[in-house]
Amino acid sequence: MRPRNLWAYEEPDALMLAVSYMQGIAMAHAFEQGNKRTGFDAGFLFLNANGWDIHTDADHELMAVVFLELVERDRTTREFETYLADYIIPAPGME
């Protein structure tokens, strides 16, 4: 419900909504295994479905570490959004 709440009460962009999906799914513990991976992937699928892609220069391992910091509450949602903003680009054909 986090993304829906953001949509209803704030003016989110696709990145804010994607991070909300990532964090919400990862922290929900809905699955026995793979909650963080599912959240991480769901956020990027959401971005891709909305015309955004990850820049090829992105360090995916570092991105995963920073995401874990978000899930473990060592980084705020806003900090993670700021970090990801440097690596998100319009998907080909969406410029």
C-alpha positions as CSV (number, residue, x, y, z in Angstrom):
1,M,0.0,0.0,0.0
2,R,3.0,2.3,0.3
3,P,3.0,3.3,-3.4
4,R,-0.7,3.8,-3.4
5,N,-0.4,6.0,-0.4
6,L,2.3,8.1,-2.0
7,W,0.2,8.4,-5.2
8,A,-2.8,9.5,-3.2
9,Y,-1.2,12.0,-0.9
10,E,2.0,13.3,-2.5
11,E,3.2,14.1,-6.0
12,P,5.6,11.2,-6.6
13,D,7.7,10.5,-9.7
14,A,8.4,7.0,-11.0
15,L,11.6,6.7,-9.0
16,M,9.8,7.5,-5.7
17,L,7.2,4.9,-6.5
18,A,9.8,2.3,-7.5
19,V,11.7,2.7,-4.3
20,S,8.5,2.5,-2.3
21,Y,7.8,-0.9,-4.0
22,M,11.3,-2.0,-3.4
23,Q,11.2,-1.2,0.3
24,G,7.7,-2.4,0.9
25,I,8.2,-5.8,-0.7
26,A,11.6,-6.4,0.8
27,M,10.4,-5.6,4.3
28,A,7.1,-7.4,4.1
29,H,8.7,-10.9,4.5
30,A,5.9,-12.3,2.4
31,F,8.2,-15.2,1.2
32,E,10.3,-17.7,3.0
33,Q,13.3,-16.7,0.8
34,G,14.0,-13.9,-1.6
35,N,12.1,-11.0,-0.2
36,K,15.0,-8.5,-0.8
37,R,15.7,-9.9,-4.3
38,T,12.0,-9.7,-5.2
39,G,11.7,-6.2,-3.9
40,F,14.8,-5.0,-5.7
41,D,13.7,-6.6,-9.0
42,A,10.1,-5.4,-8.7
43,G,11.3,-1.8,-8.3
44,F,13.4,-2.0,-11.4
45,L,10.6,-3.7,-13.4
46,F,8.3,-0.9,-12.3
47,L,10.8,1.7,-13.5
48,N,11.3,-0.1,-16.8
49,A,7.5,-0.4,-17.4
50,N,7.4,3.4,-16.9
51,G,10.1,4.2,-19.4
52,W,13.2,4.2,-17.3
53,D,16.3,2.0,-17.4
54,I,19.6,1.6,-15.4
55,H,22.6,3.3,-16.9
56,T,25.2,0.7,-18.1
57,D,27.9,2.3,-15.9
58,A,26.0,1.5,-12.7
59,D,27.8,-0.7,-10.2
60,H,25.1,-3.3,-9.6
61,E,26.9,-4.8,-6.6
62,L,27.2,-1.5,-4.9
63,M,23.6,-0.7,-5.7
64,A,22.6,-3.9,-4.0
65,V,24.7,-3.0,-0.9
66,V,23.0,0.5,-0.8
67,F,19.6,-1.2,-1.1
68,L,20.4,-3.5,1.8
69,E,21.3,-0.4,3.8
70,L,17.8,0.9,3.0
71,V,16.1,-2.3,4.1
72,E,18.2,-2.5,7.3
73,R,17.2,1.2,8.0
74,D,20.8,2.4,7.8
75,R,19.8,4.7,4.9
76,T,16.6,6.7,4.4
77,T,14.2,6.3,1.5
78,R,15.1,9.8,0.2
79,E,18.9,8.9,0.4
80,F,18.3,5.8,-1.7
81,E,16.2,7.7,-4.2
82,T,19.0,10.3,-4.5
83,Y,21.5,7.5,-5.0
84,L,19.5,5.8,-7.7
85,A,18.7,9.0,-9.5
86,D,22.3,9.1,-10.7
87,Y,21.9,5.8,-12.5
88,I,18.4,6.0,-13.9
89,I,18.1,7.1,-17.6
90,P,15.2,7.2,-20.1
91,A,14.7,3.8,-21.7
92,P,15.7,3.6,-25.4
93,G,13.0,5.1,-27.5
94,M,11.6,7.1,-24.5
95,E,13.9,10.2,-24.8
